[in-house]
Amino acid sequence: MAERPKADYKCKQVELYAVLRIGLVSYREHIPEFANFKGKYNPAWGNTFETEINAAATLPSFQQRDEKSETARIILGEKAAQCSNKWQDLKRYIADVDDWANLQKPKLEAAGSTLYKEASRQNWEVMKGLLQTAQTFINNNTPELKANGNMPNPFPNQFDTLKQDYEALYDDFIDKTQDQEDETDEKIIENNRLYKKLIQMFLDGQAIYRYNAALRERFKIGRASCRERV
């Protein structure tokens, strides 16, 4: 299986963009020498590099990528709390069925009691399973639960509505989390590409100025704290 990309640069992204731009300034000050070394180097190469740097920098930052999924997680958590409370109501209805006085353990387990503790700790997948289990139990035992004015008539539909609302929010949260991961990978891949492009230009600069220590230093890999990953 393919692994998610990892950053080849050992610095913050804002520092990476600063290093890329510093390198671009050094390149533009010595275009004739670079052009004499390789035909691809010209003002257009620098302009393209600048456009690519600006485009990468405007890709959503971590906070921007995280905002949607974090918001969805908070809303999902609020709905999960409502679901927990609703399940507790069901537990009370089960407790008050006269014919189930000696059957509380199997009845509660059939309604999802073994899932409740984990679900109430914001385990979103387990909460989804708890709601499905409880809804099935309600559907299969509605007459018994309603007997003697125990469970209110609207409760089954209320529970089902809450379950559907939770499932919709869960799906939205998963979707936004996956989008965040995709956007993160996209930004890292582009940053890695630009960092590699900078390194290659720096290596050419070192070759061009192999006999000029001062200028060679301007094209040194690892300058400005953004070091090449070994």
Summary of the structure (lengths in Angstrom):
residues: 230
radius of gyration: 30.2
end to end distance: 23.4
largest distance: 97.4
contacts: 645
relative contact order: 0.17
helix: 77%
strand: 1%
